[in-house]
Amino acid sequence: MKPAKLRRHLETKHQELREKSQSFFKIKASELERSKKIINKTATGTNSESAVLAPYQVSLLIAKKGKPHTIAEELILPCAKVMVSAVLGEKASKELDIISLSNNTVKSRIDDMSENVKEQLIMNVKASCFYALQLDESTAISNDANLLSYVRYEHNDSISEDLLFCMPLPTHTTGEAIFEVLNNFIYTNRTSGAR
Protein backbone atom coordinates (compact mmCIF):
# COMPACT_ATOMS: atom_id res chain seq x y z
CA MET A 1 0.00 0.00 0.00
CA LYS A 2 1.28 3.49 -0.80
CA PRO A 3 2.35 5.53 2.26
CA ALA A 4 -0.34 8.18 1.71
CA LYS A 5 -3.09 5.57 1.51
CA LEU A 6 -1.65 3.75 4.52
CA ARG A 7 -1.66 7.00 6.55
CA ARG A 8 -5.25 7.74 5.50
CA HIS A 9 -6.31 4.18 6.43
CA LEU A 10 -4.63 4.56 9.83
CA GLU A 11 -6.30 7.93 10.52
CA THR A 12 -9.78 6.86 9.41
CA LYS A 13 -9.97 3.24 10.57
CA HIS A 14 -7.58 3.07 13.53
CA GLN A 15 -7.60 6.48 15.16
CA GLU A 16 -6.46 5.08 18.53
CA LEU A 17 -3.15 3.95 16.93
CA ARG A 18 -2.45 7.22 15.14
CA GLU A 19 0.09 8.45 17.72
CA LYS A 20 2.05 5.18 17.96
CA SER A 21 5.66 5.06 16.78
CA GLN A 22 6.94 3.04 13.84
CA SER A 23 8.70 0.56 16.19
CA PHE A 24 5.29 -0.32 17.72
CA PHE A 25 4.06 -1.50 14.32
CA LYS A 26 7.30 -3.41 13.63
CA ILE A 27 6.87 -5.28 16.93
CA LYS A 28 3.24 -6.06 16.05
CA ALA A 29 4.31 -7.35 12.62
CA SER A 30 6.94 -9.67 14.14
CA GLU A 31 4.38 -10.94 16.72
CA LEU A 32 1.99 -11.69 13.87
CA GLU A 33 4.66 -13.64 11.97
CA ARG A 34 5.53 -15.67 15.10
CA SER A 35 1.89 -16.52 15.76
CA LYS A 36 1.43 -17.54 12.09
CA LYS A 37 4.34 -19.98 12.42
CA ILE A 38 2.94 -21.44 15.65
CA ILE A 39 -0.54 -21.82 14.18
CA ASN A 40 0.84 -23.36 10.99
CA LYS A 41 2.99 -25.85 12.92
CA THR A 42 0.13 -26.74 15.26
CA ALA A 43 -2.34 -27.17 12.40
CA THR A 44 -0.12 -29.16 10.08
CA GLY A 45 2.47 -30.73 12.36
CA THR A 46 6.08 -30.74 11.31
CA ASN A 47 5.43 -32.10 7.89
CA SER A 48 1.92 -33.34 7.22
CA GLU A 49 2.98 -35.28 4.11
CA SER A 50 5.57 -37.24 6.10
CA ALA A 51 3.05 -37.81 8.89
CA VAL A 52 0.71 -39.46 6.36
CA LEU A 53 3.46 -41.41 4.57
CA ALA A 54 5.03 -42.86 7.74
CA PRO A 55 1.98 -44.93 8.82
CA TYR A 56 1.77 -46.42 5.31
CA GLN A 57 5.44 -47.42 5.43
CA VAL A 58 5.11 -48.94 8.92
CA SER A 59 1.87 -50.71 7.92
CA LEU A 60 3.60 -52.20 4.87
CA LEU A 61 6.37 -53.61 7.06
CA ILE A 62 3.81 -55.03 9.51
CA ALA A 63 1.86 -56.66 6.65
CA LYS A 64 5.02 -58.13 5.09
CA LYS A 65 6.05 -59.67 8.42
CA GLY A 66 2.53 -60.90 9.18
CA LYS A 67 2.49 -59.26 12.60
CA PRO A 68 -0.66 -58.18 14.46
CA HIS A 69 -1.90 -54.64 13.77
CA THR A 70 -1.54 -53.63 17.43
CA ILE A 71 2.25 -54.01 17.34
CA ALA A 72 2.66 -50.51 15.91
CA GLU A 73 0.82 -48.79 18.75
CA GLU A 74 2.09 -51.06 21.49
CA LEU A 75 5.73 -51.54 20.48
CA ILE A 76 6.97 -49.72 17.37
CA LEU A 77 5.91 -46.15 18.25
CA PRO A 78 7.11 -46.31 21.87
CA CYS A 79 10.45 -47.79 20.70
CA ALA A 80 10.82 -45.08 18.06
CA LYS A 81 10.15 -42.38 20.66
CA VAL A 82 12.77 -43.83 23.01
CA MET A 83 15.37 -44.01 20.23
CA VAL A 84 14.65 -40.52 18.89
CA SER A 85 14.65 -39.07 22.40
CA ALA A 86 18.03 -40.68 23.16
CA VAL A 87 19.65 -39.55 19.93
CA LEU A 88 17.92 -36.27 19.01
CA GLY A 89 16.33 -35.11 22.26
CA GLU A 90 12.91 -34.94 23.86
CA LYS A 91 11.64 -32.20 21.53
CA ALA A 92 12.25 -34.37 18.46
CA SER A 93 10.59 -37.30 20.23
CA LYS A 94 7.41 -35.27 20.73
CA GLU A 95 7.28 -34.71 16.94
CA LEU A 96 6.44 -38.41 16.57
CA ASP A 97 3.10 -37.83 18.33
CA ILE A 98 1.60 -36.63 15.03
CA ILE A 99 2.10 -40.09 13.49
CA SER A 100 -1.03 -42.18 13.90
CA LEU A 101 -0.26 -45.87 14.39
CA SER A 102 -3.38 -47.09 16.12
CA ASN A 103 -4.77 -50.54 15.42
CA ASN A 104 -7.52 -49.07 13.20
CA THR A 105 -5.09 -46.84 11.29
CA VAL A 106 -2.73 -49.73 10.52
CA LYS A 107 -5.63 -51.94 9.40
CA SER A 108 -7.00 -49.14 7.23
CA ARG A 109 -3.59 -48.50 5.62
CA ILE A 110 -3.08 -52.22 4.89
CA ASP A 111 -6.58 -52.41 3.37
CA ASP A 112 -5.84 -49.31 1.25
CA MET A 113 -2.58 -50.78 -0.03
CA SER A 114 -4.12 -54.17 -0.84
CA GLU A 115 -7.01 -52.52 -2.68
CA ASN A 116 -4.51 -50.45 -4.65
CA VAL A 117 -2.54 -53.57 -5.62
CA LYS A 118 -5.77 -55.27 -6.71
CA GLU A 119 -6.76 -52.23 -8.82
CA GLN A 120 -3.32 -52.14 -10.47
CA LEU A 121 -3.48 -55.85 -11.28
CA ILE A 122 -6.96 -55.55 -12.78
CA MET A 123 -5.87 -52.50 -14.77
CA ASN A 124 -2.86 -54.46 -16.14
CA VAL A 125 -5.09 -57.40 -17.08
CA LYS A 126 -7.52 -55.06 -18.85
CA ALA A 127 -4.65 -53.43 -20.76
CA SER A 128 -3.35 -56.84 -21.91
CA CYS A 129 -4.40 -58.13 -25.31
CA PHE A 130 -4.75 -61.65 -23.91
CA TYR A 131 -5.06 -63.21 -20.49
CA ALA A 132 -5.45 -66.73 -19.17
CA LEU A 133 -7.03 -67.91 -15.95
CA GLN A 134 -5.99 -70.93 -13.92
CA LEU A 135 -8.28 -72.15 -11.16
CA ASP A 136 -7.30 -74.29 -8.22
CA GLU A 137 -9.19 -75.52 -5.22
CA SER A 138 -7.56 -75.49 -1.81
CA THR A 139 -8.67 -76.43 1.67
CA ALA A 140 -7.96 -74.17 4.63
CA ILE A 141 -7.01 -75.44 8.08
CA SER A 142 -10.66 -75.23 9.12
CA ASN A 143 -11.62 -77.58 6.22
CA ASP A 144 -13.21 -74.73 4.28
CA ALA A 145 -12.83 -74.90 0.52
CA ASN A 146 -11.24 -71.93 -1.24
CA LEU A 147 -11.04 -71.10 -4.92
CA LEU A 148 -7.65 -69.78 -6.00
CA SER A 149 -7.46 -68.00 -9.31
CA TYR A 150 -4.20 -67.19 -11.04
CA VAL A 151 -3.98 -64.92 -14.06
CA ARG A 152 -1.34 -64.79 -16.78
CA TYR A 153 -1.27 -61.68 -18.89
CA GLU A 154 0.96 -59.67 -21.15
CA HIS A 155 2.63 -56.70 -19.46
CA ASN A 156 5.67 -54.70 -20.67
CA ASP A 157 6.32 -57.14 -23.52
CA SER A 158 6.55 -60.14 -21.20
CA ILE A 159 4.19 -62.63 -19.61
CA SER A 160 3.32 -61.92 -15.97
CA GLU A 161 1.60 -64.26 -13.55
CA ASP A 162 -0.19 -63.19 -10.38
CA LEU A 163 -2.71 -64.47 -7.88
CA LEU A 164 -5.97 -62.84 -8.96
CA PHE A 165 -8.11 -63.83 -5.98
CA CYS A 166 -8.75 -66.36 -3.26
CA MET A 167 -12.41 -66.72 -2.33
CA PRO A 168 -14.33 -69.20 -0.18
CA LEU A 169 -16.49 -71.75 -1.93
CA PRO A 170 -19.86 -72.99 -0.73
CA THR A 171 -19.91 -76.33 1.08
CA HIS A 172 -20.71 -78.26 -2.10
CA THR A 173 -17.98 -77.41 -4.57
CA THR A 174 -19.70 -78.18 -7.83
CA GLY A 175 -18.56 -76.89 -11.19
CA GLU A 176 -21.52 -74.55 -11.17
CA ALA A 177 -20.50 -73.09 -7.78
CA ILE A 178 -16.94 -72.55 -9.00
CA PHE A 179 -18.20 -70.86 -12.17
CA GLU A 180 -20.51 -68.64 -10.10
CA VAL A 181 -17.64 -67.42 -7.85
CA LEU A 182 -15.45 -66.68 -10.87
CA ASN A 183 -18.29 -65.01 -12.78
CA ASN A 184 -19.15 -62.79 -9.79
CA PHE A 185 -15.52 -61.68 -9.44
CA ILE A 186 -15.21 -60.89 -13.14
CA TYR A 187 -18.53 -59.07 -13.21
CA THR A 188 -17.86 -56.96 -10.09
CA ASN A 189 -14.35 -56.02 -11.21
CA ARG A 190 -15.21 -55.69 -14.90
CA THR A 191 -12.17 -57.69 -15.96
CA SER A 192 -14.38 -58.99 -18.74
CA GLY A 193 -13.61 -55.68 -20.48
CA ALA A 194 -10.17 -57.04 -21.44
CA ARG A 195 -9.90 -58.31 -24.99
C-alpha positions in Angstrom: 0.0 0.0 0.0 1.3 3.5 -0.8 2.3 5.5 2.3 -0.3 8.2 1.7 -3.1 5.6 1.5 -1.7 3.7 4.5 -1.7 7.0 6.6 -5.3 7.7 5.5 -6.3 4.2 6.4 -4.6 4.6 9.8 -6.3 7.9 10.5 -9.8 6.9 9.4 -10.0 3.2 10.6 -7.6 3.1 13.5 -7.6 6.5 15.2 -6.5 5.1 18.5 -3.2 4.0 16.9 -2.5 7.2 15.1 0.1 8.4 17.7 2.1 5.2 18.0 5.7 5.1 16.8 6.9 3.0 13.8 8.7 0.6 16.2 5.3 -0.3 17.7 4.1 -1.5 14.3 7.3 -3.4 13.6 6.9 -5.3 16.9 3.2 -6.1 16.1 4.3 -7.4 12.6 6.9 -9.7 14.1 4.4 -10.9 16.7 2.0 -11.7 13.9 4.7 -13.6 12.0 5.5 -15.7 15.1 1.9 -16.5 15.8 1.4 -17.5 12.1 4.3 -20.0 12.4 2.9 -21.4 15.7 -0.5 -21.8 14.2 0.8 -23.4 11.0 3.0 -25.8 12.9 0.1 -26.7 15.3 -2.3 -27.2 12.4 -0.1 -29.2 10.1 2.5 -30.7 12.4 6.1 -30.7 11.3 5.4 -32.1 7.9 1.9 -33.3 7.2 3.0 -35.3 4.1 5.6 -37.2 6.1 3.0 -37.8 8.9 0.7 -39.5 6.4 3.5 -41.4 4.6 5.0 -42.9 7.7 2.0 -44.9 8.8 1.8 -46.4 5.3 5.4 -47.4 5.4 5.1 -48.9 8.9 1.9 -50.7 7.9 3.6 -52.2 4.9 6.4 -53.6 7.1 3.8 -55.0 9.5 1.9 -56.7 6.7 5.0 -58.1 5.1 6.1 -59.7 8.4 2.5 -60.9 9.2 2.5 -59.3 12.6 -0.7 -58.2 14.5 -1.9 -54.6 13.8 -1.5 -53.6 17.4 2.2 -54.0 17.3 2.7 -50.5 15.9 0.8 -48.8 18.7 2.1 -51.1 21.5 5.7 -51.5 20.5 7.0 -49.7 17.4 5.9 -46.1 18.2 7.1 -46.3 21.9 10.4 -47.8 20.7 10.8 -45.1 18.1 10.1 -42.4 20.7 12.8 -43.8 23.0 15.4 -44.0 20.2 14.6 -40.5 18.9 14.7 -39.1 22.4 18.0 -40.7 23.2 19.7 -39.5 19.9 17.9 -36.3 19.0 16.3 -35.1 22.3 12.9 -34.9 23.9 11.6 -32.2 21.5 12.2 -34.4 18.5 10.6 -37.3 20.2 7.4 -35.3 20.7 7.3 -34.7 16.9 6.4 -38.4 16.6 3.1 -37.8 18.3 1.6 -36.6 15.0 2.1 -40.1 13.5 -1.0 -42.2 13.9 -0.3 -45.9 14.4 -3.4 -47.1 16.1 -4.8 -50.5 15.4 -7.5 -49.1 13.2 -5.1 -46.8 11.3 -2.7 -49.7 10.5 -5.6 -51.9 9.4 -7.0 -49.1 7.2 -3.6 -48.5 5.6 -3.1 -52.2 4.9 -6.6 -52.4 3.4 -5.8 -49.3 1.2 -2.6 -50.8 0.0 -4.1 -54.2 -0.8 -7.0 -52.5 -2.7 -4.5 -50.5 -4.7 -2.5 -53.6 -5.6 -5.8 -55.3 -6.7 -6.8 -52.2 -8.8 -3.3 -52.1 -10.5 -3.5 -55.9 -11.3 -7.0 -55.6 -12.8 -5.9 -52.5 -14.8 -2.9 -54.5 -16.1 -5.1 -57.4 -17.1 -7.5 -55.1 -18.8 -4.7 -53.4 -20.8 -3.4 -56.8 -21.9 -4.4 -58.1 -25.3 -4.8 -61.6 -23.9 -5.1 -63.2 -20.5 -5.4 -66.7 -19.2 -7.0 -67.9 -15.9 -6.0 -70.9 -13.9 -8.3 -72.1 -11.2 -7.3 -74.3 -8.2 -9.2 -75.5 -5.2 -7.6 -75.5 -1.8 -8.7 -76.4 1.7 -8.0 -74.2 4.6 -7.0 -75.4 8.1 -10.7 -75.2 9.1 -11.6 -77.6 6.2 -13.2 -74.7 4.3 -12.8 -74.9 0.5 -11.2 -71.9 -1.2 -11.0 -71.1 -4.9 -7.6 -69.8 -6.0 -7.5 -68.0 -9.3 -4.2 -67.2 -11.0 -4.0 -64.9 -14.1 -1.3 -64.8 -16.8 -1.3 -61.7 -18.9 1.0 -59.7 -21.2 2.6 -56.7 -19.5 5.7 -54.7 -20.7 6.3 -57.1 -23.5 6.5 -60.1 -21.2 4.2 -62.6 -19.6 3.3 -61.9 -16.0 1.6 -64.3 -13.6 -0.2 -63.2 -10.4 -2.7 -64.5 -7.9 -6.0 -62.8 -9.0 -8.1 -63.8 -6.0 -8.8 -66.4 -3.3 -12.4 -66.7 -2.3 -14.3 -69.2 -0.2 -16.5 -71.7 -1.9 -19.9 -73.0 -0.7 -19.9 -76.3 1.1 -20.7 -78.3 -2.1 -18.0 -77.4 -4.6 -19.7 -78.2 -7.8 -18.6 -76.9 -11.2 -21.5 -74.5 -11.2 -20.5 -73.1 -7.8 -16.9 -72.5 -9.0 -18.2 -70.9 -12.2 -20.5 -68.6 -10.1 -17.6 -67.4 -7.9 -15.4 -66.7 -10.9 -18.3 -65.0 -12.8 -19.1 -62.8 -9.8 -15.5 -61.7 -9.4 -15.2 -60.9 -13.1 -18.5 -59.1 -13.2 -17.9 -57.0 -10.1 -14.3 -56.0 -11.2 -15.2 -55.7 -14.9 -12.2 -57.7 -16.0 -14.4 -59.0 -18.7 -13.6 -55.7 -20.5 -10.2 -57.0 -21.4 -9.9 -58.3 -25.0 
